[in-house]
Amino acid sequence: MQAILYAPPSYWSLSEIEKQKICNGCGAKGGMKFIDGSFKEPCNIHDYMYQVGETDDDKMLADVTFYVNMQNVANATKNPFKRLFLKARAKTFYKAVKLFGEEAFYKSKVEALQKREVKI
């Protein structure tokens, strides 16, 4: 069974090159990566939503979408043991981004503002 994944329409129209510039899979840019590829696409969607999001509500929507997408991947998994494992991992990943994702969410926004600053 194919998992249903939710994302902004603009995500689906990204070229592979654009996706590579924005999305880095599961784990913080420059930080620890999670090797299991089961959640690669939900992680990429989450990265994109963090990149284009601007408000606390956008972050919350990105985090919830991430969780729903991971649960959908888990539910589409045939092996019942792997399904349980993925559901538990999804809950852990969701809690991590909810609690510790603010720095990653706001980093690109701060960098963009710093580039726009006018030096006197």
C-alpha atoms as an extended CHARMM CRD file, in Angstrom:
* protein
*
       120  EXT
         1         1  MET       CA              0.0000000000        0.0000000000        0.0000000000  PROA      1               0.0000000000
         2         2  GLN       CA              1.2610000000        3.4920000000       -0.8880000000  PROA      2               0.0000000000
         3         3  ALA       CA              1.3100000000        6.0580000000        1.9350000000  PROA      3               0.0000000000
         4         4  ILE       CA             -0.6630000000        9.2610000000        1.4060000000  PROA      4               0.0000000000
         5         5  LEU       CA              1.5720000000       12.2550000000        2.1020000000  PROA      5               0.0000000000
         6         6  TYR       CA              0.4280000000       15.8230000000        2.6370000000  PROA      6               0.0000000000
         7         7  ALA       CA              2.4600000000       18.8360000000        1.5290000000  PROA      7               0.0000000000
         8         8  PRO       CA              1.9080000000       22.3220000000        0.1510000000  PROA      8               0.0000000000
         9         9  PRO       CA              1.2530000000       22.1670000000       -3.6130000000  PROA      9               0.0000000000
        10        10  SER       CA              4.4660000000       24.1450000000       -4.1690000000  PROA      10              0.0000000000
        11        11  TYR       CA              6.4800000000       21.2620000000       -2.6750000000  PROA      11              0.0000000000
        12        12  TRP       CA              5.3170000000       18.8390000000       -5.3490000000  PROA      12              0.0000000000
        13        13  SER       CA              6.3810000000       21.2340000000       -8.1110000000  PROA      13              0.0000000000
        14        14  LEU       CA             10.0010000000       21.5190000000       -6.8820000000  PROA      14              0.0000000000
        15        15  SER       CA             12.6860000000       20.2760000000       -9.2350000000  PROA      15              0.0000000000
        16        16  GLU       CA             15.1520000000       17.7530000000       -7.8350000000  PROA      16              0.0000000000
        17        17  ILE       CA             17.8300000000       20.4720000000       -7.7050000000  PROA      17              0.0000000000
        18        18  GLU       CA             15.5280000000       22.8230000000       -5.7510000000  PROA      18              0.0000000000
        19        19  LYS       CA             14.5970000000       19.9860000000       -3.4100000000  PROA      19              0.0000000000
        20        20  GLN       CA             18.2700000000       19.1890000000       -2.7550000000  PROA      20              0.0000000000
        21        21  LYS       CA             18.9640000000       22.8310000000       -1.8380000000  PROA      21              0.0000000000
        22        22  ILE       CA             16.1470000000       22.9360000000        0.7280000000  PROA      22              0.0000000000
        23        23  CYS       CA             15.6530000000       19.3840000000        1.9470000000  PROA      23              0.0000000000
        24        24  ASN       CA             18.2950000000       17.3520000000        3.7240000000  PROA      24              0.0000000000
        25        25  GLY       CA             16.3670000000       14.3250000000        4.9460000000  PROA      25              0.0000000000
        26        26  CYS       CA             15.8690000000       13.4160000000        8.5860000000  PROA      26              0.0000000000
        27        27  GLY       CA             17.9940000000       15.3750000000       11.0120000000  PROA      27              0.0000000000
        28        28  ALA       CA             19.1580000000       18.9370000000       11.4410000000  PROA      28              0.0000000000
        29        29  LYS       CA             21.3310000000       20.4690000000        8.7440000000  PROA      29              0.0000000000
        30        30  GLY       CA             24.9240000000       19.8380000000        9.7450000000  PROA      30              0.0000000000
        31        31  GLY       CA             23.7550000000       17.6580000000       12.6410000000  PROA      31              0.0000000000
        32        32  MET       CA             23.0320000000       14.0010000000       13.2920000000  PROA      32              0.0000000000
        33        33  LYS       CA             21.1910000000       12.1560000000       10.5070000000  PROA      33              0.0000000000
        34        34  PHE       CA             18.7820000000        9.2680000000       10.8810000000  PROA      34              0.0000000000
        35        35  ILE       CA             19.7240000000        6.5590000000        8.4080000000  PROA      35              0.0000000000
        36        36  ASP       CA             16.4370000000        4.6180000000        8.1220000000  PROA      36              0.0000000000
        37        37  GLY       CA             14.9310000000        5.9040000000        4.8700000000  PROA      37              0.0000000000
        38        38  SER       CA             11.3360000000        5.1260000000        5.8260000000  PROA      38              0.0000000000
        39        39  PHE       CA             10.6070000000        8.7660000000        6.6830000000  PROA      39              0.0000000000
        40        40  LYS       CA             12.7600000000       10.4340000000        4.0250000000  PROA      40              0.0000000000
        41        41  GLU       CA              9.8700000000       12.0590000000        2.1440000000  PROA      41              0.0000000000
        42        42  PRO       CA              8.0260000000       13.2110000000        5.3110000000  PROA      42              0.0000000000
        43        43  CYS       CA             11.3410000000       14.7010000000        6.4970000000  PROA      43              0.0000000000
        44        44  ASN       CA             11.8690000000       16.4730000000        3.1770000000  PROA      44              0.0000000000
        45        45  ILE       CA              8.3420000000       17.9010000000        3.2720000000  PROA      45              0.0000000000
        46        46  HSD       CA              8.9950000000       19.0740000000        6.8330000000  PROA      46              0.0000000000
        47        47  ASP       CA             12.2640000000       20.7470000000        5.7690000000  PROA      47              0.0000000000
        48        48  TYR       CA             10.4420000000       22.5390000000        2.9620000000  PROA      48              0.0000000000
        49        49  MET       CA              7.6270000000       23.6920000000        5.2220000000  PROA      49              0.0000000000
        50        50  TYR       CA             10.1990000000       25.0620000000        7.6790000000  PROA      50              0.0000000000
        51        51  GLN       CA             11.9200000000       26.8960000000        4.8250000000  PROA      51              0.0000000000
        52        52  VAL       CA              8.7900000000       28.5970000000        3.5000000000  PROA      52              0.0000000000
        53        53  GLY       CA              6.9860000000       29.0230000000        6.8260000000  PROA      53              0.0000000000
        54        54  GLU       CA              7.0050000000       32.4300000000        8.4930000000  PROA      54              0.0000000000
        55        55  THR       CA              4.9720000000       32.2560000000       11.7020000000  PROA      55              0.0000000000
        56        56  ASP       CA              4.5890000000       30.1210000000       14.8060000000  PROA      56              0.0000000000
        57        57  ASP       CA              1.3900000000       28.7470000000       13.2450000000  PROA      57              0.0000000000
        58        58  ASP       CA              3.3800000000       27.7370000000       10.1410000000  PROA      58              0.0000000000
        59        59  LYS       CA              5.8430000000       25.8620000000       12.3550000000  PROA      59              0.0000000000
        60        60  MET       CA              3.0140000000       24.1220000000       14.1780000000  PROA      60              0.0000000000
        61        61  LEU       CA              1.3970000000       23.1260000000       10.8630000000  PROA      61              0.0000000000
        62        62  ALA       CA              4.7460000000       21.8100000000        9.5730000000  PROA      62              0.0000000000
        63        63  ASP       CA              5.2490000000       19.7370000000       12.7290000000  PROA      63              0.0000000000
        64        64  VAL       CA              1.7220000000       18.2870000000       12.6710000000  PROA      64              0.0000000000
        65        65  THR       CA              1.9750000000       17.5390000000        8.9400000000  PROA      65              0.0000000000
        66        66  PHE       CA              5.2770000000       15.8010000000        9.6350000000  PROA      66              0.0000000000
        67        67  TYR       CA              3.6450000000       13.6090000000       12.2880000000  PROA      67              0.0000000000
        68        68  VAL       CA              0.6350000000       12.7510000000       10.1140000000  PROA      68              0.0000000000
        69        69  ASN       CA              2.8820000000       11.8850000000        7.1650000000  PROA      69              0.0000000000
        70        70  MET       CA              5.0860000000        9.6440000000        9.3140000000  PROA      70              0.0000000000
        71        71  GLN       CA              2.0030000000        7.8870000000       10.7310000000  PROA      71              0.0000000000
        72        72  ASN       CA              0.7150000000        7.3670000000        7.1790000000  PROA      72              0.0000000000
        73        73  VAL       CA              4.0490000000        5.7950000000        6.1950000000  PROA      73              0.0000000000
        74        74  ALA       CA              3.8830000000        3.5410000000        9.2620000000  PROA      74              0.0000000000
        75        75  ASN       CA              0.2750000000        2.5580000000        8.5300000000  PROA      75              0.0000000000
        76        76  ALA       CA              1.2150000000        1.6430000000        4.9470000000  PROA      76              0.0000000000
        77        77  THR       CA              3.9330000000       -0.7420000000        6.1910000000  PROA      77              0.0000000000
        78        78  LYS       CA              2.9300000000       -4.3940000000        5.8200000000  PROA      78              0.0000000000
        79        79  ASN       CA              5.2120000000       -5.8440000000        8.5060000000  PROA      79              0.0000000000
        80        80  PRO       CA              3.3600000000       -5.3890000000       11.8170000000  PROA      80              0.0000000000
        81        81  PHE       CA              6.5660000000       -5.2140000000       13.8680000000  PROA      81              0.0000000000
        82        82  LYS       CA              8.0980000000       -2.5750000000       11.6240000000  PROA      82              0.0000000000
        83        83  ARG       CA              4.7750000000       -0.6930000000       11.6760000000  PROA      83              0.0000000000
        84        84  LEU       CA              4.8770000000       -0.5250000000       15.4950000000  PROA      84              0.0000000000
        85        85  PHE       CA              8.5200000000        0.5120000000       15.4270000000  PROA      85              0.0000000000
        86        86  LEU       CA              7.8110000000        3.2900000000       12.8980000000  PROA      86              0.0000000000
        87        87  LYS       CA              4.8200000000        4.5520000000       14.8790000000  PROA      87              0.0000000000
        88        88  ALA       CA              6.9840000000        4.8240000000       18.0030000000  PROA      88              0.0000000000
        89        89  ARG       CA              9.7580000000        6.5370000000       16.0430000000  PROA      89              0.0000000000
        90        90  ALA       CA              7.2290000000        8.9530000000       14.5130000000  PROA      90              0.0000000000
        91        91  LYS       CA              6.0910000000        9.9700000000       17.9820000000  PROA      91              0.0000000000
        92        92  THR       CA              9.7060000000       10.5340000000       19.0720000000  PROA      92              0.0000000000
        93        93  PHE       CA             10.5640000000       12.5810000000       15.9540000000  PROA      93              0.0000000000
        94        94  TYR       CA              7.4150000000       14.6660000000       16.3700000000  PROA      94              0.0000000000
        95        95  LYS       CA              8.2010000000       15.4370000000       20.0020000000  PROA      95              0.0000000000
        96        96  ALA       CA             11.7610000000       16.3840000000       19.0390000000  PROA      96              0.0000000000
        97        97  VAL       CA             10.7540000000       18.8890000000       16.3430000000  PROA      97              0.0000000000
        98        98  LYS       CA              7.9460000000       20.2750000000       18.4730000000  PROA      98              0.0000000000
        99        99  LEU       CA             10.2570000000       20.8990000000       21.4180000000  PROA      99              0.0000000000
       100       100  PHE       CA             13.5750000000       21.6420000000       19.7320000000  PROA      100             0.0000000000
       101       101  GLY       CA             12.7630000000       22.7120000000       16.1600000000  PROA      101             0.0000000000
       102       102  GLU       CA             12.4400000000       26.4480000000       16.7410000000  PROA      102             0.0000000000
       103       103  GLU       CA             16.1050000000       27.1660000000       16.0550000000  PROA      103             0.0000000000
       104       104  ALA       CA             15.9440000000       25.3330000000       12.7170000000  PROA      104             0.0000000000
       105       105  PHE       CA             12.6410000000       26.9950000000       11.8140000000  PROA      105             0.0000000000
       106       106  TYR       CA             13.8080000000       30.5290000000       12.5270000000  PROA      106             0.0000000000
       107       107  LYS       CA             17.4250000000       30.1910000000       11.3620000000  PROA      107             0.0000000000
       108       108  SER       CA             16.6860000000       30.8420000000        7.6800000000  PROA      108             0.0000000000
       109       109  LYS       CA             14.4140000000       33.7560000000        8.6090000000  PROA      109             0.0000000000
       110       110  VAL       CA             17.1530000000       35.4260000000       10.6780000000  PROA      110             0.0000000000
       111       111  GLU       CA             19.7220000000       34.8770000000        7.9180000000  PROA      111             0.0000000000
       112       112  ALA       CA             17.3670000000       36.4460000000        5.3510000000  PROA      112             0.0000000000
       113       113  LEU       CA             16.7970000000       39.4660000000        7.6080000000  PROA      113             0.0000000000
       114       114  GLN       CA             20.5260000000       39.8730000000        8.1770000000  PROA      114             0.0000000000
       115       115  LYS       CA             21.1410000000       39.9320000000        4.4260000000  PROA      115             0.0000000000
       116       116  ARG       CA             18.5300000000       42.7040000000        4.0620000000  PROA      116             0.0000000000
       117       117  GLU       CA             20.0500000000       44.8610000000        6.8100000000  PROA      117             0.0000000000
       118       118  VAL       CA             21.3490000000       48.1750000000        5.5930000000  PROA      118             0.0000000000
       119       119  LYS       CA             24.7780000000       49.0260000000        6.9790000000  PROA      119             0.0000000000
       120       120  ILE       CA             25.2590000000       52.6960000000        7.8730000000  PROA      120             0.0000000000
